[in-house]
Amino acid sequence: MIGVMNYLLTTNEQETFGGLWIEHIPEFRVIVKFTHNGQKIIEPYLNESIADVIELQAASVPLTELQSTHRRAMELVHPLDIPVDSALNIRKAQVELFVVKRSEFDTELLVRNIQLPNHTKVITVERLSELATNIYGGLMLTYAPNSQENYCTSGFSVQHYERDLGITTAAHCGGKPDPIFEPEVPLYYNGMALPLPSGQKFEHHYDIQWHKTTNFTARSWVYDKVSPVRPIIGIQSVQYQSNGDWVCKYGRTSEYTCGEIVSKEATVWLVPYSERTFIKVTNPDGTSVAAEGDSGGPWFNGGLAYGTTVASNSAGAGFYMPIDYIDALSVNVYTGKETYLPDVRNSNGWLSNITIRYTGSLARSVTTVYLDNSGNYVPASKDECFLGQNQSCTVTPPANFEGSAVIDGSDDLSVVVYTDGAARGSLDNGFAPQLGGVGDATFEQAGTVLYAPAFYKNSWGINSSVSIVNVGSVPTTVNVEFIGRTTTDGNFAHNISNIPAGGRVTVNGGHIQNGGAPWVGSLRLTSTGVGSSPAQPIVAMVNDDTSANPVYSRSYNATKFGSPLVYVPAAYRNQWGFNTGLVVQNLGTSTTNVTLTFCPRLVVNLSNECHPFTINNLEPGKAQGVLLSNLSFLSNGWTGSVKLQTTTSGVPIAVAVTNSNNVGGYNFSATGRGGRTVFLPYAARNANGISTGYTVRNITGGNITVQANFYNTSGTLRHTYSFDLGPAQVKGFAQILDGAFTQHESWQGSIVLQATGDIVAMMRADDGDAVSAYNGIVR
């Protein structure tokens, strides 16, 4: 019905229709845009089944004009001989041009005197679309390039603990059947040879091999002939598989079949020294569930991986190896979107507590692995949580560990890490590796270029360091640029060669060769690849440490793209022991001005109560600090929020926030993306001595209602309340003051904020001796 309405409006109402789209979170609704008279125009197209979910919005231009702009923009840039992708963004009413070589693109426009049409935005990206051969579970693997005889089936895409991607199949399917008496036999997909096995086991519990997908693009899918592809979001560990469970599989001979588990202790005679660990499946109606040629194929239920096919028998039963056993090859099922933590510790008095929260409706296992500074997987250190909807868990690194962590996952996971040590603490968001994905590029995305606005060498007793992790699949080189705030501070550079995949390097101010004098500035981190290998994505986190009294440690995530508009939900001028410092870095290629608008928490009259302050002529790459205690227009004891926006269209900024107090305070990144649903994965009321408090800001121009939902770690809804926010208003709530927890003093869990308009939020944690914070996560 909605598709039909879209077609009719596009055809019949070209002068006013601005486009439509469907939203599913926090509730189902259809947004329809018109330039004018929307209510009157849409009435003939409505019926009772959809009328209640329609929301009308104003369109600045009709869809036909945007389409014309799109065509014209592509005609203008086509002669430039610079690769460009494009898209029409109906929500933002703009045509988006995506380029990698931005400086070359801008220069060509200038030289050729090309003026792009109105409503066109140029966006710099890491890479453009590319043709690729995808590989995933359920596909035919053959012994010859163009043969459909003597085949097996691909199982699941996997990722090695050293970050390589690959595909599995059964070990008995070939590849390297007998290294002594038979030559190495490659397997082929789509006429192209897979590399010989990177690992295989064919005995006892195992019938599995995996191949690196060097010439293919591994996807977190399986083919099942029922849907185009079935996304795999996690595994169902064998301990949670039960007799009577209904499971399905795909194989290239018998295709999509299902049955029930009849034994979890089966043996398979063709597997040497077979153990009683294979799973036997039959269909109650007697139909066959597996056949020759299905070997290696995936078994699943919903989006969870159960195992890979080993054999069938004459009665039509199927046998599979439980998915847990792929761990023997040091691989995990690839779910496409990991979360990276560049600095986790369990040494020298420091301990990291990693909190993982799950939103999805289908229960699944979540795996955390730990990598040392060389990018090597630390044996016997894997942690696994089995999580249902709204459940959370906390894991810690192995003893004497210092390095990075990787959590397998999806958009349904949100992760923060609290690192505590002797009256010092830091609390940080995890990084997502996807390019242009759902994560906020101002604090939770990996990239080949990252920025850090605030870095110190022996200034105000602070010394900074930056932890950099290569989250790509091959080695990379990173150039660290130290950009001084003033000419006196000066600029310096340090090159780090050949950081291995998964490798971690920590850089401090010792590379600033200024004779030991204090230095203040910002960072630009550029990954350049090694040799002919492309630049690999990196993540980075800045730590501020001091040996003064009190000793403290603060940290914040480096920024990928930043944003021309960012928000700071919590700022102070001599209030509750806090003073706020804001450091703004220009990430663009041209000089810009930045307007900071300071609004008190419960602002009523924006024009009278909100105070603007402008940073003028901020040069590319440079940063400038603003200390609220120096702003005389803010009263002593002022508390509120800050909106920061560049006055030059499209120039992004990054903002590092320091809320300092007598125990050091805390750092976090300003956020560039709001939403109607914000997740706070870690919350507590005096749990292990820690209590949290969140601050939320309305970033819409109207009145909204926010509902706060408190969940126990078990996923049970513990508590809920609602409150109203006017435009630009802020409210803060401390869990230690919430009377609903008086009977449960040591509560720990998570909070979900659901609003009728876009909000941003941050969470602060206090343990008496230290304070730390992280950004709320929009999904």
Secondary structure, DSSP 8 states (H G I E B T S, - for coil): -HHHHHHHHHHH-TTTEEEEEEE-SSS-EEEEEESS-HHHHHGGG--HHHHTTEEEEE-SS-HHHHHHHHHHHHHHHGGG-S--EEEEETTTTEEEEEES-HHHHHHHHHHTT----TTEEEEE-S-------EEEET-EEESSTT--SSEEE---EEEETTS-EEEEE-GGGSBSS-TTTS--B--EETTEE--S-SEEEEETTEEEEEEE-TTSEEEEEE--SSSS-EE--EE--GGG--TT-EEEEEETTTEEEEEEEEEEEE--TTSTT--TTEEEEE-TT------TT-TT-EEEETTEEEEEEEEE-TTS-EEEEEGGGGGGGTEEE--S--EEEEEEEEETTEEEEEEEEE--SS-EEEEEEEE-TTS-B-TT--EEEEE-TT-EEEE---TTEEEEEEE---TTEEEEEEEE-SS-EEEEE-BB--TT-SS-TTTSB-BSEEEEEEEEESBTTBEEEEEEEE-SSS-EEEEEEEEESSTTT-EEEEEEEEE-TT-EEEEEGGG--STT--EEEEEEEEE--STTS----EEEEEEEE--SSS--EEEEE-BSS-BSEEEEEEEEEEETTEEEEEEEEE-SSS-EEEEEEEEETT-S-HHHH-EEEEEEEE-TT-EEEEEGGG-TTS-TTEEEEEEEEESSTT--EEEEEEEE-TT--EEEE-B---EEEEEEEEEEESBTTBEEEEEEEE-SSS-EEEEEEEEETTS-EEEEEEEEE-TT-EEEEEGGG-GGGTT-TTEEEEEEEEEEEEEEEEEEEE-SS-EEEEE-EE-
